[in-house]
Structure formats: C-alpha cells, structure tokens
C-alpha cells in the first residue's frame, strides 16, 4: 500500500504541474485536496503502525470515565493518550458553627493533572494506565506523583473478560468514574471520600463483563492496612478506612480482599447497582484478625436535562479495640476507630440550557450528605460528636463543551460538636 501511494504521487505530481494552468479553478482545488490527503497518509505510515489514534473523550464506558475509556475505542495496534486536570479555590468561613474562630486559610490548588496512556494490542487484549501528579509539585512534601491504574484486559467475549494489575476498587459512583467533568461541585462528594475512600485502588486480578442490561466486576485484591507501618497510617476515627489504603505501593499481601459489583441499566441514561467488599486488614501486625466489610447501593438517572443521583454505604471493622490499642488511640482523646460507619447522599441537578437550542450546559445542583465514621464504637470507647456530620451543597456547573467545566458551589458543613466550617469553592476542570 505504501509503495502504491508513492508511485501514484510520482505519476500525479508532474501531471498536476503541467495541467494546472489549463484546468478550471475548482478542479485545481479538488486535485490539491486529494494530493494533500495522499501526503498525509504517507506521513502517517512513516510514523509506524503504533501511531496515536485520535479519540474524543466524550463518552464513558461501563466502569471507566470518558478520558479513561479512549483506549477501548481505539483501533488495534494503536496507542491511546488522554488525561484530565482540575484546579480549585476554597474560601473558608472565618467562624465555626459555635462562633469560635475557624483558623483556616483560603487556598488555591492545582489539585491534580493526570495522563492516561494505553495500547490496544489486538481486538481483545489492551493495556491502560493512569499517572497522576497532585498539588502542582512533588517538592517540599506538598504533592506527589502516583500511578492510579495500570492493568491488562483480556476480553474473551463481551460477557466475560479477565483484568489484572493495579485497578480501581469497583465501589460507589465516583471511585471508578472520578474525572472532574463527571460530578457536580469543585470537590468530590464527602461520603465518597470518607466512607468509600476515593480514589481507592489496589493490586489484584478479577473478571468483568456485560450481558444485556447487566454488567459486573469482581476482583481479588490486596487488603487494607489497619495499623501504621511503612508509610501507611492506618484506620482512624475521623477518616475511617481512608488512610488504610496502600495504593499498590509495596502493599502487604498477608491479607487479601474480595470485591464484587453488579449494575443494571434498564433504559438509556439510568443505572442502579450495588457492591460488596470483604477482607482482612491486620496484615500480620495484630494478634487478632481485623475483618472489614463495606457495602453500598447506588442509583443515577438523566432525562431531558434532569439529573438525579443517590448512594448509601455501610461498613464494619471487627476487633476495632485491637486497632485502637495498636494505633495508640484513647477514650480520653475520642480518637477511637469506629466499629461501624455509614454514609449516604442524594443529589439533583437540571441543565437549564436544555430548554433552549444552546449546545452549552448550565446546571444548578443541590446535594445533601449525612455520614458518621464512629456510628458505633467498641466497648469502653466513646465517640467524638465531630465525626457525625451533615453537609449541604448548592452550586452551578457550566460546560461550554462536554470536556470543559467551570464549577461554583457553597457548602454548609455541620457536625454534632458544632465545629463545622462552611466554605465556598470555585473549580476549573478539563478532560481530553
């Protein structure tokens, strides 16, 4: 094919030069267009068969956000490149709920810049990865560079495939689809940061697939780490499971975990499902096992500009008193790890520009969240009322195109200790 195109150019170029003066202007333009197309094809061939295949980051696939999905739409033997980023500004109230001084400084942060790279070996094997830079730098302890995903897919058929590597834990709405243009508000929902510790990824292997309106993912993964060791700070009263993530970095594999998820999408734009996580988290540091269980149910729908979303999650930590002893948590400080935790939220939004012919997107939204990381505490330990929290958020999301979002919101943060601090946020986000 390459030799044929070169031969055609060799023949056509002299003929075109000789005939140009005698041809009508429209015929000359047509020939120029065709020759330009042939030249571009030769340049593409010079780059080799592994040239990047352009793909729009405008459509999510099951379990993958729009930019992360690009490799799935690429042709075989093609490299795929995508990414996203977000910058936030947080303005904190000067006073807490109880009118004491909040003592928080306003903050502007380039929260994260992410690069996806993938390669489609053939029509059933592919590699996908996500490299993230947080907070603008890795210097002075202010930020970090992390690998958030790096896995191989072997898709034997649409109903069955095998996935192995560093993978996102398939729980909730935001953990897998966490690109900033996919959610309202400058910050992710607090329930999906604290109860489901977004972004949560582990090393593992599992299977996935789709059949009709159903989709599933089930993995065997490295477990959480309940106590402080080798850079992992372990469970805590205020943040629950969040700091027990090892993020695939020399993760201890003394204890493994299983996670499974099932979703149903009966009609276009609607989805509901549930997931369950079961594992051990002592990783050999405790005499007693530390069983962890976390489950959640979720639903979301979009229709004629209206959007609704809801999620509820509950978790248990067995032998939490053992974790408290190893972590040095005391009843006097009320820092105990909760033996049970829960959280949920509901959100509604409406794209007002759907009522016009505009291709832009402008959606006011409202979100309510309720969560408690010390819903229950082990015997002999008291809970800290500051960890029983309620949040309200009201804001606007504007998208001139689907890949760009400007977000403004006000958050009211309340807790039973009356130490909550309200804030308003501004966000700028992109995907490609």
C-alpha positions in Angstrom: 0.0 0.0 0.0 2.8 2.4 0.9 4.6 1.7 -2.3 1.4 2.2 -4.4 0.8 5.6 -2.8 4.4 6.7 -3.5 4.0 5.6 -7.1 0.8 7.5 -7.6 2.4 10.6 -6.2 5.4 10.2 -8.5 3.0 10.0 -11.5 0.4 12.6 -10.5 2.7 15.4 -9.3 4.3 16.1 -12.8 0.9 15.8 -14.5 -0.7 18.1 -12.0 2.0 20.7 -12.5 1.7 20.5 -16.3 -2.1 20.7 -16.3 -2.6 23.3 -13.6 -2.5 26.3 -15.9 -5.2 24.8 -18.2 -7.7 23.4 -15.5 -10.6 25.4 -14.0 -10.0 26.7 -10.5 -12.5 24.2 -8.9 -10.7 21.2 -10.5 -7.3 22.6 -9.3 -8.7 22.8 -5.7 -10.0 19.3 -5.9 -6.7 17.9 -7.1 -4.8 19.8 -4.4 -7.2 18.3 -1.7 -6.6 14.8 -2.9 -2.8 15.2 -3.1 -2.8 16.6 0.4 -4.7 13.6 1.6 -2.2 11.2 0.0 0.7 13.2 1.5 -0.9 12.9 5.0 -1.3 9.1 4.5 2.4 8.7 3.7 3.3 10.8 6.8 1.1 8.6 9.0 2.7 5.5 7.6 6.2 6.9 8.3 5.1 7.2 12.0 4.5 3.5 12.0 1.6 1.3 12.8 1.6 2.3 16.5 0.7 5.9 15.8 -1.7 7.5 18.2 -5.3 7.1 17.2 -7.3 10.3 17.9 -10.4 9.6 20.1 -12.8 12.1 21.6 -13.1 12.0 25.4 -16.8 12.5 25.4 -18.3 9.1 26.3 -17.9 6.9 29.4 -17.9 3.1 29.1 -19.0 0.8 31.9 -16.7 1.2 34.8 -14.5 3.8 33.0 -14.7 7.6 32.8 -14.7 9.3 29.4 -11.0 10.0 29.1 -10.1 6.7 30.6 -12.2 4.9 28.0 -10.4 6.2 25.0 -8.2 3.1 24.6 -11.4 0.9 24.4 -12.5 2.9 21.3 -9.0 2.8 19.6 -8.2 0.6 16.7 -6.0 -2.5 17.2 -2.2 -1.8 17.4 -2.8 1.8 18.4 -1.6 3.9 21.3 -4.2 6.0 23.1 -3.5 9.2 25.0 -5.9 11.1 27.2 -6.0 12.9 30.5 -7.7 15.3 32.9 -6.9 18.1 35.4 -8.6 20.3 37.9 -7.8 23.5 39.8 -9.8 24.6 42.9 -10.2 27.6 45.1 -11.6 27.1 48.6 -12.8 30.1 50.6 -13.4 29.2 54.3 -15.7 30.9 56.8 -13.9 32.8 59.5 -16.1 31.2 62.1 -17.2 27.7 63.1 -20.7 26.6 63.9 -20.2 27.6 67.6 -18.9 31.1 66.5 -15.3 30.3 67.6 -12.5 31.3 65.2 -12.1 28.7 62.4 -8.4 29.4 61.9 -8.4 28.2 58.3 -6.7 30.0 55.4 -8.2 30.2 51.9 -6.5 28.0 49.4 -5.9 27.8 45.7 -4.6 24.5 44.5 -3.9 22.8 41.1 -5.4 19.7 42.6 -4.3 17.2 40.0 -3.1 16.7 36.5 -3.5 13.2 35.0 -2.2 11.5 31.9 -3.8 8.3 30.5 -1.7 6.1 28.2 -3.0 2.9 26.7 -2.2 0.4 24.0 -4.6 -1.9 22.2 -2.6 -5.0 21.2 -5.4 -6.5 19.2 -9.2 -6.7 19.3 -9.3 -8.5 22.7 -6.1 -7.5 24.7 -5.3 -4.0 25.8 -3.3 -2.1 28.4 -4.5 1.1 30.2 -2.8 3.3 32.8 -3.3 6.5 34.7 -0.4 8.6 36.0 -1.4 11.4 38.4 0.5 14.5 39.6 -1.1 16.1 42.7 -0.9 19.6 44.1 1.3 21.0 41.4 4.7 19.6 42.6 6.3 16.7 44.5 8.7 19.1 46.3 8.6 20.1 50.0 6.1 17.4 50.8 3.3 19.4 49.1 2.3 16.9 46.4 3.0 13.5 44.9 3.2 11.6 41.7 1.2 8.3 41.7 0.2 5.5 39.5 -3.6 5.2 39.9 -4.2 2.5 37.3 -2.1 0.1 35.3 -3.8 -3.1 34.1 -4.2 -5.5 31.3 -7.6 -6.5 29.9 -8.1 -9.9 28.2 -11.7 -9.7 26.8 -12.6 -13.1 25.6 -16.2 -12.0 24.9 -18.5 -9.2 25.9 -19.9 -11.2 28.8 -16.5 -12.3 30.1 -13.1 -10.8 30.4 -10.1 -11.0 32.7 -8.4 -8.0 34.2 -5.1 -7.9 36.2 -2.8 -5.2 37.6 -3.4 -2.1 39.6 -7.1 -1.5 39.4 -9.8 0.8 40.9 -11.9 -0.8 43.5 -15.4 -1.0 41.8 -17.5 0.6 44.6 -19.8 3.6 44.5 -20.4 6.2 41.8 -17.2 8.3 41.9 -14.3 5.9 42.7 -14.2 4.5 39.1 -15.6 7.5 37.3 -13.8 10.3 39.1 -12.9 12.7 36.3 -13.9 16.2 37.4 -16.3 16.9 34.5 -18.4 13.9 35.6 -19.6 15.3 39.0 -21.0 18.5 40.3 -19.1 20.7 42.8 -15.5 21.6 42.9 -14.8 18.7 45.3 -16.0 15.1 45.2 -18.8 14.1 47.5 -17.5 13.8 51.0 -19.2 10.4 51.5 -17.2 9.1 48.6 -14.0 10.3 50.1 -14.5 9.3 53.7 -16.8 6.2 53.8 -15.8 4.9 50.3 -12.2 6.2 50.3 -11.9 7.6 46.8 -9.6 7.3 44.9 -9.2 3.7 46.1 -7.0 1.3 44.0 -5.2 -2.0 44.8 -3.2 -4.6 43.0 -5.3 -7.6 42.0 -6.9 -9.8 39.4 -10.5 -10.5 38.5 -13.2 -10.9 35.9 -15.7 -8.4 34.3 -18.3 -8.4 31.6 -21.7 -7.2 30.3 -24.8 -9.2 29.3 -27.8 -7.3 28.1 -28.7 -4.7 30.7 -26.4 -6.2 33.3 -22.7 -5.5 34.0 -20.4 -6.9 36.6 -16.9 -6.7 38.0 -15.4 -9.0 40.7 -11.8 -8.9 41.8 -9.4 -10.5 44.3 -7.2 -7.7 45.6 -4.6 -6.8 48.3 -6.4 -5.9 51.6 -6.4 -2.7 53.5 -3.9 -2.0 56.3 -5.4 -1.1 59.7 -2.3 0.0 61.5 0.6 2.3 60.9 3.6 0.8 59.1 5.8 1.7 56.1 4.1 4.9 55.1 0.5 3.7 55.5 -1.1 5.4 58.5 -3.9 3.0 59.0 -7.5 3.5 60.2 -8.7 6.4 62.2 -11.7 7.8 64.0 -12.2 10.8 61.7 -11.4 9.3 58.4 -12.5 5.7 58.8 -10.9 3.3 56.3 -9.3 6.1 54.1 -5.8 6.0 55.4 -5.6 2.2 55.3 -5.1 2.3 51.5 -1.6 1.3 50.4 -2.4 2.4 46.8 -0.5 -0.5 45.3 2.9 0.6 46.7 4.6 -2.4 48.2 1.2 -3.5 49.5 1.3 -6.1 52.2 -0.4 -9.2 50.9 -0.7 -11.2 54.2 -4.4 -10.4 54.0 -6.4 -10.3 50.7 -9.9 -9.0 50.0 -12.7 -9.7 47.6 -14.9 -7.1 46.0 -17.9 -7.6 43.7 -20.2 -5.2 41.9 -23.4 -5.7 39.8 -25.2 -2.9 37.9 -28.4 -2.9 35.8 -29.2 -0.3 33.2 -32.8 -0.9 32.0 -33.0 2.2 29.9 -30.6 4.7 28.3 -29.4 7.2 31.0 -30.4 5.2 34.0 -28.4 2.8 36.2 -28.7 1.2 39.6 -26.5 -1.3 41.4 -24.7 -2.5 44.5 -21.2 -3.6 45.5 -19.7 -5.5 48.4 -16.1 -5.6 49.8 -14.9 -8.3 52.3 -11.4 -8.7 53.6 -8.9 -8.7 56.4 -6.8 -5.7 57.4 -4.4 -6.7 60.2 -1.7 -7.7 57.6 0.1 -9.7 60.3 0.6 -6.8 62.7 -2.2 -7.9 65.2 -2.8 -11.0 67.2 -6.4 -10.8 66.3 -7.8 -10.6 62.8 -9.3 -7.3 61.7 -12.2 -8.2 59.3 -13.5 -5.4 57.2 -16.8 -5.3 55.4 -18.2 -2.5 53.3 -21.3 -2.4 51.1 -23.1 0.2 49.1 -26.1 0.7 46.9 -26.4 3.4 44.3 -28.6 4.8 41.5 -28.5 7.6 39.0 -30.5 8.8 36.0 -30.6 11.5 33.4 -33.5 12.6 31.3 -34.4 15.8 29.3 -31.8 17.8 31.2 -32.8 16.5 34.7 -30.2 14.5 36.7 -30.6 12.6 40.0 -28.1 10.6 41.9 -28.1 8.8 45.3 -25.8 6.4 47.2 -25.8 4.8 50.7 -22.9 2.8 52.2 -22.2 1.0 55.5 -19.1 -0.6 56.8 -17.9 -2.6 59.8 -14.4 -3.1 61.4 -14.0 -6.2 63.5 -11.8 -6.1 66.6 -11.7 -2.3 66.5 -10.4 -2.2 70.1 -7.3 -4.1 68.9 -6.7 -1.5 66.3 -7.2 1.3 68.8 -4.5 -0.3 71.1 -2.0 -0.7 68.2 -2.7 2.8 66.9 -2.4 4.4 70.4 -6.0 5.8 70.3 -7.5 6.5 73.7 -11.0 7.1 75.0 -9.9 10.4 76.6 -9.0 11.7 73.1 -12.0 10.2 71.5 -9.9 9.1 68.6 -11.2 5.6 68.5 -11.7 3.7 65.3 -15.4 3.2 64.7 -16.6 -0.4 64.7 -19.4 0.7 62.3 -19.6 3.6 59.9 -22.2 4.8 57.4 -22.9 7.5 54.9 -25.2 8.5 52.1 -26.1 11.3 49.8 -28.7 12.5 47.4 -28.2 15.0 44.6 -30.3 16.7 41.9 -29.4 18.9 39.0 -31.0 20.4 35.9 -29.4 21.7 32.7 -31.5 24.9 32.2 -30.0 25.3 28.7 -31.7 22.0 27.6 -34.8 24.2 27.3 -33.1 26.2 24.5 -31.2 25.3 21.4 -27.9 26.0 23.0 -25.2 23.3 23.0 -23.7 24.7 26.2 -24.5 23.2 29.6 -25.5 25.2 32.7 -26.9 23.2 35.7 -27.7 24.4 39.2 -27.5 21.5 41.6 -28.2 20.6 45.2 -26.6 17.8 47.3 -27.4 16.5 50.8 -24.9 14.3 52.7 -25.0 12.5 56.0 -22.2 10.4 57.3 -20.5 9.2 60.5 -17.2 7.4 60.8 -17.9 6.5 64.5 -21.5 5.4 64.1 -20.7 2.6 66.6 -17.6 2.3 68.8 -16.1 -0.7 70.6 -16.8 -1.2 74.3 -15.0 1.2 76.6 -14.6 3.9 73.9 -16.7 7.0 73.4 -17.4 8.6 70.0 -16.4 12.1 69.0 -19.5 14.1 68.1 -17.5 15.9 65.5 -17.4 12.8 63.4 -21.2 12.7 63.0 -21.6 15.1 60.0 -24.2 16.7 57.7 -23.4 18.6 54.6 -25.4 20.7 52.2 -24.1 21.9 48.8 -25.7 24.3 46.3 -23.9 25.4 43.1 -23.6 25.7 39.4 -21.8 23.7 36.7 -21.1 25.3 33.3 -19.7 23.5 30.3 -19.1 25.3 27.0 -18.2 21.9 25.6 -18.5 18.5 27.4 -14.7 18.3 28.0 -14.5 21.6 30.0 -16.3 22.5 33.3 -16.4 25.6 35.4 -17.9 25.0 38.8 -19.1 27.2 41.7 -20.6 25.9 44.9 -21.4 26.8 48.5 -21.0 24.1 51.2 -22.6 24.2 54.7 -20.7 21.7 56.9 -22.3 20.8 60.2 -21.5 18.3 63.0 -22.8 17.4 66.4 -19.8 19.0 68.1 -20.7 22.3 66.4 -17.2 22.7 65.0 -18.1 22.6 61.3 -16.7 25.3 59.0 -18.7 26.4 55.9 -16.9 27.2 52.6 -17.5 28.2 49.0 -15.5 26.7 46.2 -14.5 27.5 42.6 -13.3 24.8 40.2 -11.9 24.6 36.7 -11.7 21.2 35.1 -10.8 19.6 31.7 -10.6 16.2 30.1 -9.1 15.2 26.7 
